[in-house]
Amino acid sequence: MALHNPDFATDDDSWENSSAEFEQRFQLGSEMTSLSRSASSEKHEILDNLPVKFNLSKMSRYFSILFGIYPDQGVPWQMLAVSPLESFSMNLTDFHDSALLKLDIGGPFVADVVDQQTEEYIVVQISQTEDAGLRERRQQQVVYNWSLPLSSRRNQQIITTRIFQIPNRGTIFINIQAFLQEPGSVPLSMKHQYLRANIEAQVTIASIILVGVYVLIILEIVHRTLAAMLGSLAALATLATVGERPSMVKVVEWIDYETLALLFGMMVLVAIFSETGFFDYCAVKAYRLSRGKVWAMITLLCLIAAILSAFLDNVTTMLLFTPVTIRLCEVLNLDPRHVLIAEVIFTNIGGAATAVGDPPNVIIVSKQELRNKGLDFAAFTGHMFVGICLVVLVSFPFLRLLYWNKKLYNKEPSEIVELKHEIYVWRLTAQRINPASREETAVKCLLMQKVLTLEMLLRKKLSTFHRQISQEDKNWETNIQELQKKHRITDKILLIKCLTVLGCVILMFFLNSFVPGIYLDLGWIAILGAIWLLVLADIHDFEMILNRVEWATLLFFAALFVLMEALAHLHLIDYIGEQTALLIKVVPEDQRLAVAIILVLWVSALASSVIDNIPFTATMIPVLLNLSKDPDVNLPMKPLIFSLAMGACLGGNGTLIGASANVVCAGIAEQHGYGFSFMEFFRLGFPMMIVSCTVGMCYLLVAHVVVGWNS
């Protein structure tokens, strides 16, 4: 956008009178809200007139008070040592009317549950006495026996946690004893905690909180970042009420800083990259390859995004693809939202094809017990790649069917669309100016004057607009020549620097997955690449780069990590896994494998649509491993793990916050003025999730039930 627009020219007197002039014009133009936001304002007016209106201010105040009146549960660890000759006993007389007893024990335990029997172990007994009268007391009755197998390496420290439900009132006793092959002692650490609500009540409250967060996001009552923050506050207040309030240090530890560092570093790289004009150049090249056919271009973009996300992280893929797609749609007068949703859907599908494309796959392959049973990188990728190829082949025709009646082109001519976008950019620029001085106040007033002038011009153009744009670009060859003159590389030296750094970063992403000698996570690689490019590009206006970082998206992820970890502490994810295992056990044995594949896949898909698939996958792996080792169930392990991977990865397309790539794409599009809502994504993403999961389910049933590919 040219800054030397003659409409924006002014003399010295306008600087003196800008504030008064702006106030007068703003009074006249206060009724002329931005036309691009008219739909959302009408929506909020409808919400304001609902009979039952959410009073978020009172709710947040209530949760804050509830969170503040309970102290942090900073229970100290107790050091002890047990042996076959000396046991440890503890009397809990202050249990009172608490519903649950949470016990944390640290010691040289086996990290993963293995099927070989160990001969050395620790036994924790929870016993209880009940008052029978004033003069007599019943004997201790063992309520729970908890066996913890010991590792041969005594120097490692593994912390295990278990929650015991105490059925009756009375005094609680904890007895810990070691069973060893040779004389000696085992050092342990232990702490106990009382919880004031049973597991069913905690799961119910967690479900209500999750539904409330989704209602706020779906109805767009507040921004999705604020909705996640309110949900986190409600979950933390619930933990405080239950008796498990975490400390500030603990809450900060729940945030996945590697993901935030990856997002921040790649956002800085893309912000500098956009200064070269490379995205405009790529948009024109994509238009040339498609020969002016819109659907050929969309198919090409989706296919490239799916292939890249199979080898790169899907978040990185969308960070690179979203600016290119937006510029391509702008030069072709297309609505970028529909194209971006299609791209991010196929990014999530392609990420499921390999062991490094999606975080759930990385968690599965990195599990040592699964690797010992033959589920390594090659075996996992070979099995998933075949199924995802079938999913892609079916998903492309179905996507075309979903878009059959959608208007991909803008209903208005390109000059009106560009004028609306120009108004949005001027208004956003004015809002970002902090009027701390007289000069900055004058500049902000002049920018708002510019916005009002452009809005008047837009009203005149809309009043005279009566033509309809065609659905196919017939003169694509002529347009290519005009676009190549207008959209070209603006800074070749900076482009070479950006390509060099980005190439090194992507190469390190690959090497990090295959070379064990690299001790850099994805977040560190992105941060180091951003610092390197900032030095090479000699960036002086550092605030301009920081303004292009999606801080709202980063804050949303931080709040979402806290929310999901708090819901996990409220046993919501464990409850889903346990109920899934119970449903599988009640099925007849001859139909158990088919039902288990169907149930695990669809539970994983639906759960990953509403909660983060990373903690869900980490929780479900031990559940499925224990299920496969149960002699009464008699199920192979690999079909269950592949069903979990297929459902967790493909389920991210169900909702806007089902996958990290969805949120990143929506944040970047919103920054460019093309944000899409939860329901807009849901109308396209959820049917695609249903179809893709159905194809994946059929593939797994044929492979494991019909063919018997379980070895």
C-alpha positions in Angstrom: 0.0 0.0 0.0 1.5 3.3 -1.1 2.1 5.7 1.8 2.4 8.7 -0.5 -1.3 8.7 -1.3 -2.4 12.3 -2.1 -5.5 11.9 -0.1 -3.3 11.5 3.0 -1.4 14.8 2.4 -1.8 17.6 4.9 -0.3 20.9 5.9 1.1 22.2 9.2 -2.2 23.6 10.3 -3.8 20.2 10.2 -1.3 19.0 12.8 -2.4 21.8 15.1 -6.1 21.2 14.7 -6.0 17.4 14.1 -7.4 16.5 17.5 -10.4 18.8 17.4 -11.0 18.0 13.7 -10.9 14.3 14.4 -13.4 14.6 17.3 -15.9 16.4 15.1 -15.5 14.0 12.3 -15.6 11.0 14.6 -18.9 12.3 16.1 -20.3 12.5 12.5 -18.9 9.1 11.5 -19.5 7.2 14.8 -22.5 5.5 13.2 -20.4 4.3 10.3 -18.7 1.2 11.8 -16.4 -0.9 9.6 -18.4 -2.7 7.0 -16.2 -5.8 7.3 -17.2 -6.1 10.9 -21.0 -5.6 10.5 -21.8 -9.3 10.6 -19.9 -9.8 13.9 -21.5 -6.8 15.5 -25.0 -8.0 14.6 -24.1 -11.4 16.1 -23.0 -9.7 19.4 -26.2 -7.7 19.4 -28.2 -10.9 19.1 -26.2 -12.4 22.0 -26.7 -9.4 24.1 -30.5 -9.7 23.7 -30.7 -13.4 24.8 -32.9 -14.0 27.8 -30.1 -15.7 29.6 -26.9 -13.8 29.3 -23.5 -15.0 30.5 -22.2 -12.6 33.2 -18.5 -13.4 32.7 -17.4 -10.7 35.0 -19.2 -12.2 38.0 -18.0 -15.7 37.0 -14.4 -14.7 36.8 -14.7 -12.8 40.1 -16.2 -15.9 41.7 -13.5 -18.2 40.4 -10.8 -15.8 41.5 -12.2 -15.7 45.0 -12.6 -19.4 45.1 -9.0 -19.8 43.9 -7.7 -17.4 46.4 -9.2 -18.7 49.6 -7.4 -22.1 49.4 -3.7 -22.3 50.0 -1.1 -24.0 47.7 -0.8 -27.7 48.5 3.0 -27.5 49.0 3.1 -30.9 50.8 6.7 -31.7 51.8 8.4 -34.9 50.7 9.2 -37.4 53.4 12.5 -39.4 53.0 12.5 -43.0 54.1 14.2 -46.3 53.6 12.6 -49.8 53.6 14.0 -53.3 53.6 12.8 -56.9 54.1 13.5 -56.6 57.8 12.3 -53.0 58.4 9.1 -51.6 57.1 7.6 -48.1 57.2 4.3 -47.4 58.9 2.4 -44.1 59.1 -0.9 -43.2 60.8 -3.1 -40.6 59.1 -5.4 -39.5 61.9 -6.3 -36.2 60.2 -8.1 -37.8 57.2 -11.5 -36.8 58.5 -14.2 -36.8 55.8 -12.0 -36.5 52.8 -13.1 -38.6 49.8 -9.7 -39.5 48.3 -6.1 -40.1 49.4 -3.4 -39.2 46.8 -0.1 -40.9 47.3 3.1 -39.9 45.5 6.1 -42.3 45.9 9.5 -41.8 44.3 12.1 -44.5 44.1 14.1 -46.8 41.8 11.0 -48.2 40.1 10.6 -49.6 36.6 9.9 -46.7 34.2 7.5 -48.6 31.9 5.2 -51.4 32.7 6.9 -54.5 31.1 5.5 -58.0 30.8 8.5 -59.7 32.4 8.1 -60.5 36.1 10.6 -58.8 38.4 11.6 -60.6 41.6 12.2 -57.3 43.6 9.4 -55.0 44.4 7.9 -52.6 46.9 4.4 -53.3 48.4 2.3 -50.4 49.7 -0.6 -51.4 51.9 -3.5 -49.0 52.7 -5.4 -50.3 55.8 -8.2 -48.8 57.8 -9.8 -49.2 61.2 -13.4 -48.3 61.9 -14.7 -47.2 65.3 -17.2 -49.8 66.7 -17.9 -48.2 70.0 -16.4 -46.4 73.0 -14.5 -49.4 74.4 -13.7 -51.6 71.4 -11.9 -50.9 68.1 -11.9 -53.2 65.1 -8.7 -54.6 63.8 -7.0 -53.1 60.8 -8.4 -54.2 57.4 -6.2 -54.0 54.3 -8.1 -51.9 51.8 -5.5 -51.6 49.0 -2.3 -53.5 48.0 -0.1 -51.6 45.6 3.0 -53.4 44.1 5.8 -51.4 42.6 8.5 -53.4 40.7 12.0 -52.2 41.3 14.6 -51.6 38.7 18.1 -53.1 38.8 19.6 -49.6 38.7 19.2 -48.1 42.1 20.4 -44.7 41.1 17.3 -43.7 39.1 14.3 -41.9 40.6 10.8 -42.5 39.2 7.8 -40.8 40.8 4.5 -42.7 40.6 1.1 -41.5 41.7 -2.0 -43.3 42.7 -5.3 -42.1 44.2 -7.2 -44.3 46.6 -10.9 -44.0 47.4 -11.5 -44.6 51.1 -14.9 -46.2 51.6 -15.5 -45.6 55.3 -14.6 -43.2 58.0 -11.8 -44.2 60.4 -8.1 -44.0 60.9 -5.9 -44.7 57.8 -2.6 -46.6 58.0 0.1 -46.7 55.3 2.6 -49.6 55.5 5.5 -49.9 53.0 7.8 -52.9 52.8 10.5 -54.1 50.4 10.9 -57.6 49.0 14.5 -58.1 47.9 16.6 -61.0 46.7 19.7 -59.8 48.7 20.0 -58.0 52.0 19.9 -54.2 51.7 17.5 -51.2 51.8 15.7 -49.1 49.2 15.6 -45.3 49.6 12.2 -43.8 48.9 10.5 -40.4 49.0 6.8 -40.1 49.7 4.1 -37.4 50.2 0.3 -37.7 50.7 -2.6 -35.4 50.0 -6.3 -35.4 50.8 -8.9 -34.6 48.2 -12.4 -33.4 49.0 -14.2 -34.7 45.9 -14.4 -38.2 44.4 -13.3 -38.9 40.9 -16.8 -38.9 39.4 -17.5 -35.4 40.7 -14.1 -34.1 39.4 -14.8 -35.6 35.9 -18.3 -34.0 35.9 -16.9 -30.6 36.8 -14.1 -30.9 34.2 -16.6 -31.8 31.5 -18.7 -28.7 32.4 -15.7 -26.5 32.2 -14.7 -27.9 28.8 -18.2 -27.5 27.5 -18.3 -23.9 28.8 -15.1 -23.0 27.0 -16.4 -24.4 23.7 -19.7 -22.4 24.1 -17.7 -19.2 24.5 -15.6 -20.0 21.4 -18.4 -21.3 19.2 -20.8 -18.4 20.0 -17.8 -15.9 19.9 -18.9 -14.3 23.1 -15.3 -13.5 23.8 -12.0 -14.0 21.9 -10.8 -17.6 21.9 -7.7 -16.6 23.9 -9.8 -15.1 26.7 -12.1 -18.2 26.6 -9.1 -20.4 27.2 -7.8 -18.2 30.0 -11.2 -18.2 31.7 -11.4 -22.0 31.3 -7.9 -22.3 32.9 -9.0 -20.1 35.8 -12.1 -22.2 36.3 -10.1 -25.5 36.2 -7.5 -24.1 38.7 -10.2 -22.9 41.0 -11.8 -26.4 40.9 -8.4 -28.0 41.8 -8.1 -25.5 44.7 -11.6 -26.5 46.0 -10.8 -30.2 45.7 -7.6 -29.7 47.7 -5.0 -29.9 44.9 -4.3 -26.3 44.2 -1.0 -26.1 42.2 1.7 -23.5 42.9 2.6 -20.8 40.4 5.8 -22.7 39.7 3.8 -25.9 38.9 1.4 -24.1 36.6 4.2 -22.5 34.7 5.8 -26.0 34.3 2.6 -27.2 32.6 3.2 -24.9 29.6 4.9 -26.6 26.7 7.7 -24.1 26.0 9.1 -26.0 23.1 5.9 -25.5 21.1 5.8 -21.8 22.0 9.4 -21.4 21.1 8.8 -23.1 17.7 5.9 -20.9 17.0 7.7 -17.7 18.0 10.8 -18.5 16.0 9.0 -19.4 12.9 6.8 -16.3 13.2 9.8 -14.1 13.2 11.3 -15.9 10.2 8.1 -15.6 8.2 7.8 -11.9 9.2 11.3 -11.1 7.8 10.7 -13.4 4.8 7.5 -11.5 3.8 9.6 -8.3 3.3 11.3 -9.9 0.2 8.1 -10.2 -1.9 8.7 -14.0 -2.1 5.1 -14.8 -1.1 3.7 -12.7 -3.9 6.1 -14.4 -6.4 5.1 -17.9 -5.2 1.4 -16.9 -5.5 1.9 -15.9 -9.2 3.8 -19.1 -9.9 1.0 -21.2 -8.4 -1.5 -19.4 -10.6 0.6 -20.1 -13.6 0.9 -23.8 -12.8 -2.9 -24.1 -12.4 -3.4 -22.3 -15.8 -6.1 -20.1 -14.3 -8.2 -23.0 -12.9 -9.1 -22.4 -9.3 -9.7 -26.0 -8.3 -6.5 -27.2 -9.9 -4.7 -24.5 -7.9 -6.4 -25.5 -4.6 -5.7 -29.2 -5.2 -2.0 -28.4 -5.9 -1.7 -26.3 -2.8 -3.4 -28.9 -0.6 -1.2 -31.7 -2.0 2.0 -29.8 -1.4 0.9 -29.0 2.1 0.1 -32.6 2.8 3.5 -33.8 1.5 5.5 -31.2 3.4 3.6 -31.8 6.7 4.5 -35.5 6.5 8.1 -34.6 7.0 7.9 -31.2 8.7 5.8 -30.3 11.7 2.3 -29.3 10.5 2.5 -26.0 12.4 5.7 -25.1 10.5 4.0 -26.0 7.2 1.0 -23.7 7.9 3.3 -20.9 9.1 5.0 -21.0 5.6 1.9 -21.7 3.6 -0.6 -19.2 5.0 1.0 -16.0 3.8 1.5 -17.5 0.3 -2.1 -18.5 0.2 -3.4 -15.2 1.3 -1.4 -13.3 -1.3 -2.5 -15.7 -4.0 -6.1 -15.2 -3.1 -5.7 -11.4 -3.0 -4.2 -11.2 -6.5 -7.0 -13.5 -7.8 -9.8 -11.9 -5.9 -10.6 -15.1 -4.1 -11.9 -15.5 -0.5 -8.8 -16.8 1.4 -10.8 -18.4 4.2 -12.1 -21.4 2.2 -8.7 -22.1 0.7 -6.9 -21.9 4.0 -9.4 -24.3 5.7 -8.8 -26.8 2.9 -5.0 -26.5 3.3 -5.0 -26.9 7.0 -7.3 -30.0 6.7 -4.8 -31.7 4.4 -1.9 -30.6 6.5 -3.3 -32.6 9.4 -4.0 -35.5 7.2 -0.5 -35.5 5.7 1.0 -35.2 9.2 -0.4 -38.6 10.1 1.5 -40.4 7.4 4.9 -40.5 9.1 6.3 -40.8 12.6 7.5 -37.2 12.7 4.6 -35.4 11.0 2.3 -35.0 14.1 3.1 -34.9 17.8 1.0 -38.0 18.7 3.1 -40.1 16.3 6.3 -38.7 17.8 5.0 -39.7 21.3 4.2 -43.2 20.1 7.5 -43.9 18.3 9.5 -42.5 21.2 8.0 -45.0 23.7 10.7 -47.5 24.5 8.3 -50.3 25.2 6.7 -50.0 21.8 10.1 -49.9 20.1 11.1 -53.1 21.8 8.0 -54.8 20.3 9.0 -53.8 16.8 7.0 -50.6 16.4 10.0 -48.4 15.3 10.1 -45.5 12.9 10.1 -47.6 9.7 7.4 -50.0 10.8 5.1 -47.2 12.0 5.6 -45.0 8.9 5.2 -47.9 6.5 1.8 -48.9 8.0 0.4 -45.4 8.4 1.6 -44.2 5.0 -0.5 -46.7 3.1 -3.6 -45.8 5.1 -3.1 -42.1 4.8 -2.6 -42.4 1.0 -6.1 -44.0 0.8 -7.5 -41.2 3.0 -6.0 -38.5 0.7 -7.5 -40.2 -2.4 -11.0 -40.2 -0.9 -10.7 -36.8 0.8 -10.0 -34.8 -2.4 -13.3 -35.7 -4.2 -15.2 -35.2 -0.9 -13.7 -31.8 -0.4 -14.8 -30.9 -4.0 -18.3 -32.0 -3.0 -18.3 -29.9 0.1 -17.2 -26.8 -1.9 -19.7 -27.5 -4.7 -22.0 -24.6 -3.9 -19.5 -22.3 -2.2 -18.5 -19.0 -3.9 -14.7 -19.1 -3.9 -14.5 -15.8 -5.7 -15.4 -12.6 -3.9 -18.9 -11.3 -4.7 -17.4 -7.8 -5.2 -14.8 -6.5 -7.6 -11.2 -6.5 -6.6 -11.0 -2.7 -6.1 -13.8 -2.9 -3.4 -12.2 -5.8 -1.7 -8.8 -4.1 -1.6 -10.4 -0.9 -0.3 -12.1 -2.8 2.5 -8.8 -4.4 3.4 -7.0 -1.0 3.2 -9.5 0.4 5.7 -8.8 -2.6 8.0 -5.1 -2.0 7.8 -5.3 1.7 8.5 -7.6 1.1 11.5 -5.4 -1.6 12.9 -2.3 0.7 12.5 -4.1 3.5 14.3 -5.1 1.2 17.2 -1.6 0.1 17.7 -0.3 3.6 18.2 0.1 4.5 21.9 -0.7 8.2 22.2 1.9 9.0 24.8 3.0 12.3 23.2 1.4 15.2 21.4 2.9 14.1 18.0 1.7 10.5 18.4 -1.8 11.7 19.3 -1.8 13.8 16.1 -0.6 10.9 14.0 -3.3 8.6 15.4 -6.0 11.3 14.7 -4.8 11.6 11.1 -4.9 7.9 10.6 -8.5 7.8 11.9 -9.4 10.7 9.5 -8.0 8.5 6.7 -10.2 5.6 7.8 -13.3 7.8 7.7 -12.4 9.2 4.3 -11.9 5.7 2.9 -15.2 4.5 4.4 -17.1 7.3 2.7 -15.4 6.3 -0.6 -16.3 2.7 0.0 -20.0 3.6 0.5 -20.0 5.5 -2.8 -18.5 2.5 -4.6 -20.9 0.0 -3.1 -23.9 2.2 -4.0 -22.9 2.1 -7.7 -21.9 -1.6 -7.8 -24.2 -3.9 -9.8 -22.0 -6.3 -11.7 -21.3 -9.9 -10.9 -17.9 -11.4 -11.1 -17.4 -14.6 -13.2 -16.6 -17.9 -11.6 -13.7 -18.7 -13.9 -10.8 -16.5 -15.1 -10.9 -16.7 -18.9 -8.0 -14.3 -19.5 -5.5 -16.0 -17.3 -2.6 -15.6 -19.7 -3.1 -11.8 -19.9 -3.5 -11.7 -16.1 -0.3 -13.6 -15.6 1.7 -11.0 -17.5 0.1 -8.2 -15.4 0.7 -10.0 -12.1 4.3 -10.8 -12.9 5.0 -7.1 -13.5 3.2 -6.1 -10.3 4.2 -8.9 -7.9 7.9 -9.6 -8.1 10.9 -10.1 -5.7 11.6 -6.7 -4.1 14.9 -7.5 -2.2 17.0 -10.3 -3.7 19.8 -10.0 -1.2 17.5 -10.4 1.7 15.8 -13.3 -0.1 19.1 -15.2 -0.4 19.7 -14.7 3.4 16.2 -15.8 4.2 16.4 -18.9 2.0 19.7 -19.8 3.5 18.6 -19.6 7.1 15.2 -21.2 6.4 16.9 -24.1 4.5 19.3 -24.6 7.4 16.4 -24.6 9.9 14.3 -27.1 7.9 17.4 -29.3 7.4 18.0 -29.3 11.2 14.3 -30.3 11.7 15.0 -33.4 9.5 18.3 -34.2 11.2 16.7 -33.8 14.7 14.3 -36.7 13.9 16.9 -39.1 12.5 20.4 -38.2 13.9 20.7 -39.0 17.7 23.7 -36.8 18.1 21.8 -33.5 17.8 20.8 -32.2 21.2 18.5 -29.4 20.0 14.7 -29.5 20.2 12.5 -28.0 17.5 12.0 -24.9 19.6 15.7 -24.3 20.0 16.2 -24.7 16.3 13.5 -22.2 15.4 14.8 -19.6 18.0 18.4 -19.9 16.8 17.3 -19.6 13.2 15.3 -16.4 14.1 18.3 -14.9 15.9 20.6 -15.8 13.0 18.3 -14.2 10.4 17.8 -11.0 12.6 21.6 -10.6 12.6 22.1 -11.3 8.9 19.1 -9.1 7.8 20.4 -6.2 9.9 16.9 -5.4 11.2 16.8 -1.9 12.8 13.0 -1.6 13.2 12.7 -4.5 15.6 9.3 -3.4 16.9 7.9 -3.9 13.4 8.9 -7.5 13.4 7.5 -8.0 16.9 4.2 -6.5 15.8 3.8 -9.3 13.2 4.2 -12.0 15.8 0.8 -13.5 16.8 1.0 -12.8 20.5 -2.7 -13.7 20.9 -2.0 -17.1 19.4 1.0 -17.8 21.7 -1.1 -16.7 24.7 -3.9 -19.0 23.6 -1.6 -22.0 23.4 -0.1 -21.2 26.9 -3.7 -21.0 28.4 -4.7 -24.1 26.5 -1.7 -26.1 27.9 -2.7 -25.0 31.5 -6.4 -25.9 30.8 -5.6 -29.4 29.5 -3.2 -30.2 32.2 -5.7 -29.1 34.8 -8.4 -31.2 33.2 -6.0 -34.1 33.3 -5.5 -33.6 37.0 -9.3 -33.7 37.3 -9.1 -37.2 35.8 -11.1 -36.4 32.7 -8.6 -38.0 30.3 -8.0 -41.0 32.5 -11.7 -41.5 32.8 -12.1 -41.5 29.0 -9.4 -44.2 28.7 -10.8 -46.3 31.5 -14.3 -46.3 30.0 -13.0 -47.2 26.6 -11.1 -50.2 28.1 -14.2 -51.3 30.0 -16.4 -51.2 26.8 -13.8 -53.3 24.9 -13.8 -56.0 27.7 -17.5 -56.6 27.6 -17.5 -57.5 23.8 -17.5 -61.2 22.8 -14.0 -62.5 22.0 -14.6 -63.3 18.4 -15.6 -59.7 17.7 -13.3 -58.0 20.2 -10.5 -57.0 17.8 -12.9 -55.3 15.3 -14.8 -53.5 18.0 -11.6 -52.4 19.7 -10.2 -50.9 16.5 -13.5 -49.0 15.8 -13.9 -47.9 19.4 -10.3 -46.7 20.0 -10.2 -44.9 16.7 -13.5 -43.0 17.1 -13.0 -42.2 20.8 -9.5 -40.9 19.9 -10.9 -38.8 17.0 -13.7 -37.3 19.0 -11.6 -36.7 22.0 -8.8 -35.1 19.9 -11.4 -32.7 18.4 -12.2 -31.2 21.8 -9.1 -31.7 23.9 -5.4 -31.6 23.1 -4.3 -34.8 21.4 -0.8 -34.8 23.0 -1.9 -35.5 26.7 -4.7 -37.8 25.4 -2.2 -39.9 23.4 0.3 -40.0 26.3 -2.6 -41.2 28.6 -4.0 -43.8 26.2 -0.8 -45.6 25.5 -0.4 -47.2 28.9 -4.2 -48.0 28.9 -3.9 -49.8 25.6 -0.7 -51.6 26.6 -2.3 -52.9 29.8 -5.3 -53.9 27.7 -3.2 -55.9 25.3 -1.4 -57.7 28.2 -4.6 -58.7 29.9 -5.0 -62.5 29.4 -8.8 -62.2 29.7 -8.9 -59.7 26.7 -6.3 -61.4 24.4 -5.8 -58.5 21.9 -2.7 -57.7 19.8 -1.0 -54.5 20.6 -0.2 -53.0 17.2 -3.9 -52.6 15.9 -4.7 -50.7 19.1 -1.7 -48.3 18.7 -2.4 -47.7 15.0 -6.1 -46.9 15.8 -5.0 -44.5 18.4 -2.5 -42.7 16.0 -5.1 -42.6 13.2 -7.8 -41.2 15.4 -5.7 -38.7 17.3 -4.1 -37.2 14.1 -7.2 -37.1 11.9 -9.5 -36.0 14.8 -7.7 -32.6 14.8 -9.8 -31.6 11.8 -13.0 -31.8 13.8 -12.9 -28.3 15.4 -10.9 -25.1 15.1 -8.9 -25.9 18.3 -8.5 -29.6 17.6 -5.0 -29.2 16.2 -2.3 -26.6 16.7 -2.0 -25.9 12.9 -5.7 -24.9 12.9 -5.2 -22.2 15.6 -1.9 -20.9 14.0 -3.6 -20.6 10.5 -6.6 -18.8 12.0 -4.4 -16.4 13.9 -2.3 -15.4 10.9 -5.4 -15.1 8.7 -7.0 -12.9 11.4 -3.9 -10.7 11.4 -4.3 -10.2 7.7 -8.0 -9.4 8.0 -9.3 -12.8 6.9 -10.1 -14.5 10.1 -12.6 -17.4 10.1 -14.9 -18.4 13.0 -15.2 -21.7 14.8 -18.4 -22.6 12.9 -16.9 -21.7 9.5 -14.2 -24.2 10.2 -16.5 -26.8 11.8 -18.8 -26.9 8.7 -16.0 -28.1 6.6 -13.6 -29.7 9.0 -16.0 -32.0 10.9 -17.4 -33.7 7.8 -13.8 -34.1 6.5 -12.9 -35.7 9.8 -15.8 -38.1 9.6 -14.9 -39.2 6.1 -11.2 -39.5 6.7 -11.6 -41.4 9.9 -14.1 -43.8 8.2 -11.6 -44.5 5.5 -8.8 -45.0 8.1 -11.1 -47.4 10.1 -11.9 -49.5 7.0 -8.2 -49.7 6.2 -7.3 -50.9 9.7 -10.2 -53.4 9.8 -9.1 -54.9 6.5 -5.4 -54.9 7.5 -5.8 -56.4 11.0 -9.1 -58.3 11.0 -9.4 -59.6 7.4 -5.7 -60.0 6.4 -4.4 -60.5 10.0 -1.5 -58.0 9.7 -0.7 -58.1 13.4 2.8 -59.4 13.7 
